[in-house]
Structure formats: structure tokens, C-alpha cells
Amino acid sequence: MKYIKRYEGFKIEQLRNIETSVGRYERDVNNKKNINSDKIINYDISNFHISEQSGTYIIYPDKDFLLIYKEYCKLNKLDYINNLTFECSILPYDFETKAYNLIDTIYLLPNNLQGLRLGYKIYKLLLNKKVKYLMGLRHSSNKAKNIWSYLLLDNDVYSGTNKEFNIIINKNISDKYLFDILDKINVLNIKYDDDLNERIYNRR
């Protein structure tokens, strides 16, 4: 994974605010210190299965992950969750905030798996397999801010932010689909990363 080196599309204060919140959150989450936490942090979740019904997405871990998770819980004396799944909802349009594909992480991760970059990887999995872009509220929980802090600096996706929202967009979509998205959210005045600004400029 590569990270962007320039933030000309963003206001630097926006990134600093996110980083400050994430720093506080990660100090409160001690799962990274657990035995074998690195196996979960580095696990490739591309084989996780996703089912969807009426905007609710249920993510099912594969067998190898469940074995690692069981061992992780045993070694660290944590509660093991049988039939482990991850759940989130994506609202196609929110009339109150005027956001599209607004993701809600409230049921995404159990406590003993938080802070291990699993939520971040699940967002990218949804982006690659189910939806082409996701939006989130800036003033949300520290758990969500932790996820977005990684996404906004991830060069594998287009990203953007303003005072209210964050957005990530799949880089592999057509120009037509991409600019349809940008036209829809144009009224939100989102600042985009350098890669997306370059693609916008080259289309002119």
C-alpha cells in the first residue's frame, strides 16, 4: 500500500484534526499490544464473503481468519465470538445531511478486534466488491475517525474531505461513472486528493 505525499487538495487543518482524534483513540485501544495481533493486522480479507439486503451489509470472515481469531482470543484471554460476522449499513441518500452512500459503522467490529485496521480493510472490501464510493460523517465516533484516517491517506483510492464529510472513491471506475458521482456531490464543496484533482484536470 502506498500513501500520498502531497495534500494540496485538502486543508491541512482538516487532516490534523483527524490525526489528533485518532491519536487519542489509539491510546485508548490496547488490542495492538495483544499476542498475535499482527496476524490480524496483516491478514488479507479479500476472501471474506459479503451479503446485502436493503442497504445492510453482512461480512463473513473466511475459515483461516476464524482460526487466527480463535487463537488470538485464547492467547489473550478474550471472549471468543461464535459465528463472527461484521455488519454495517450504507444509506444511498441521506436527506438530512445530503450525503450519498453514507456508511454507518455502529455494528462493524467487536471490542476485541478494534484498533487492528480491520474496519479500514472492510471499507476497502466494500468499495472493491459492492459499491464504488463511500461517504462518512467527519464528526462521528473515534472508531470511525480511526478508519477514515487510514483511508484518506491511502493512495489505492481517491479520497476527499470537508468540514462535514469524508469520501473515498474506487479508482478503477470509468470517467462517466466517476463524474456522475462528482456531479451529485458537487454542492458539498469537498476538497479532493491530488490524484483525483489530476484526473479531473486531464478530462478538461
C-alpha positions in Angstrom: 0.0 0.0 0.0 1.3 3.4 -0.9 0.5 6.7 0.8 0.1 10.1 -0.8 2.9 12.6 -0.1 1.0 15.8 -1.0 -2.3 17.1 0.3 -2.8 20.1 -2.0 -6.5 19.1 -2.4 -7.0 19.1 1.4 -6.9 21.9 4.0 -4.1 20.8 6.3 -6.2 21.7 9.4 -8.7 19.0 8.4 -6.1 16.3 8.4 -4.6 17.5 11.7 -8.0 17.3 13.4 -8.4 13.7 12.2 -4.9 12.7 13.3 -5.5 14.3 16.8 -8.7 12.3 17.3 -7.1 9.1 16.1 -4.1 9.6 18.4 -6.5 9.8 21.4 -8.5 6.8 20.2 -5.4 4.5 19.6 -4.0 5.3 23.0 -7.3 4.1 24.5 -7.4 0.9 22.4 -4.8 -1.6 23.6 -5.6 -4.5 21.2 -2.4 -3.8 19.2 -0.4 -4.9 22.3 -2.1 -8.3 22.4 -0.3 -11.5 21.4 -0.7 -12.3 17.7 -2.5 -9.0 17.0 -0.1 -8.7 14.0 -1.6 -11.7 12.4 -5.0 -9.9 12.3 -3.5 -6.6 11.3 -1.7 -8.1 8.3 -4.5 -10.6 7.3 -5.7 -10.4 3.7 -9.5 -10.2 3.9 -10.2 -10.4 0.1 -11.9 -13.8 0.5 -14.4 -12.5 3.1 -17.9 -13.0 1.8 -20.4 -10.1 1.7 -24.2 -10.4 1.6 -26.5 -7.4 1.2 -30.2 -6.8 1.9 -31.8 -3.4 1.8 -28.6 -1.5 2.4 -27.4 -3.7 5.2 -24.1 -5.5 4.5 -23.0 -8.6 6.5 -19.4 -9.6 6.1 -18.5 -13.2 6.8 -14.8 -14.0 7.6 -13.2 -16.9 5.9 -12.1 -20.1 7.8 -8.5 -19.2 8.1 -9.3 -15.9 9.7 -11.6 -17.5 12.2 -8.8 -19.9 13.2 -6.5 -17.0 13.8 -9.2 -15.1 15.7 -9.9 -18.2 17.9 -6.2 -18.5 18.8 -5.9 -14.7 19.4 -8.8 -14.8 21.9 -7.4 -17.9 23.6 -3.8 -16.4 24.0 -5.1 -13.1 25.3 -7.9 -14.5 27.4 -10.6 -12.6 25.4 -14.2 -13.6 24.8 -14.5 -15.6 21.6 -17.5 -14.8 19.5 -19.1 -17.8 17.8 -20.5 -17.2 14.3 -18.4 -14.0 14.0 -19.7 -11.5 11.4 -19.4 -7.8 10.8 -22.3 -5.6 9.9 -22.8 -2.1 8.6 -25.4 -0.2 6.7 -24.9 2.1 3.7 -27.6 4.7 3.1 -28.0 5.5 -0.6 -29.0 9.1 0.2 -29.4 10.8 3.5 -31.9 13.7 3.2 -30.7 15.3 6.4 -27.0 15.6 5.5 -27.4 15.4 1.7 -24.7 12.7 1.6 -24.7 9.7 -0.7 -23.6 6.2 0.2 -23.3 7.2 3.8 -21.8 4.3 5.8 -22.7 3.6 9.4 -20.1 1.6 11.4 -22.1 1.1 14.6 -22.2 -2.7 14.5 -19.0 -3.2 12.5 -16.4 -4.6 15.0 -16.5 -6.2 18.4 -14.3 -4.6 21.1 -11.6 -7.2 20.9 -11.0 -6.5 17.2 -11.0 -2.7 17.3 -7.8 -0.8 16.5 -6.4 -3.6 14.3 -7.1 -2.0 10.9 -9.9 -4.5 10.2 -12.5 -1.8 9.8 -10.3 0.0 7.3 -9.9 -3.1 5.3 -13.6 -3.8 5.4 -14.4 -0.4 4.0 -12.0 -1.1 1.1 -13.5 -4.5 0.6 -16.9 -2.9 0.2 -15.5 -0.3 -2.1 -14.0 -3.0 -4.4 -16.8 -5.6 -4.3 -20.1 -3.8 -3.7 -20.1 0.0 -4.0 -17.9 2.4 -5.9 -17.7 5.1 -3.3 -18.5 5.7 0.4 -19.1 8.8 2.5 -18.8 9.2 6.2 -19.5 12.0 8.7 -16.5 13.9 10.0 -18.0 14.4 13.4 -18.6 10.7 14.2 -17.2 8.3 16.7 -13.4 7.9 17.3 -13.8 4.4 15.9 -14.9 5.8 12.6 -12.3 8.5 12.6 -9.6 5.9 13.1 -10.8 4.1 10.0 -11.0 7.3 7.9 -7.6 8.4 9.0 -6.1 5.4 7.1 -8.4 5.8 4.1 -7.7 9.4 3.5 -4.0 8.7 3.2 -4.4 5.6 1.1 -3.2 6.0 -2.4 -5.2 3.0 -3.6 -8.4 5.0 -3.5 -9.4 8.6 -4.4 -10.4 10.5 -1.3 -11.7 13.8 -0.2 -12.9 15.7 2.8 -14.5 18.9 4.1 -15.8 20.2 7.4 -18.7 17.6 7.4 -17.8 14.6 5.3 -15.1 12.2 4.2 -15.3 10.3 0.9 -13.4 7.5 -0.8 -13.9 6.5 -4.4 -12.8 3.4 -6.3 -10.0 4.4 -8.7 -11.0 1.8 -11.3 -14.3 3.2 -12.4 -15.0 4.8 -15.8 -14.8 8.5 -16.3 -18.6 8.6 -16.8 -19.3 6.9 -13.5 -16.7 9.0 -11.7 -18.0 12.3 -12.9 -21.6 11.3 -12.3 -20.6 10.9 -8.7 -18.7 14.2 -8.6 -21.7 16.0 -10.1 -24.0 14.6 -7.5 -21.9 15.7 -4.6 -20.7 19.0 -6.1 -22.8 21.1 -3.8 -20.9 19.8 -0.8 -17.7 21.6 -1.8 -15.4 18.6 -1.0 -11.6 19.0 -1.3 -10.1 16.1 -3.2 -6.7 14.5 -3.1 -4.0 15.2 -5.7 -4.6 12.1 -7.8 -8.3 12.8 -8.3 -7.6 16.5 -9.0 -5.2 15.4 -11.7 -7.8 13.2 -13.3 -10.4 16.0 -13.2 -7.9 18.4 -14.8 -6.9 15.9 -17.5 -10.5 15.5 -18.6 -10.9 19.2 -19.4 
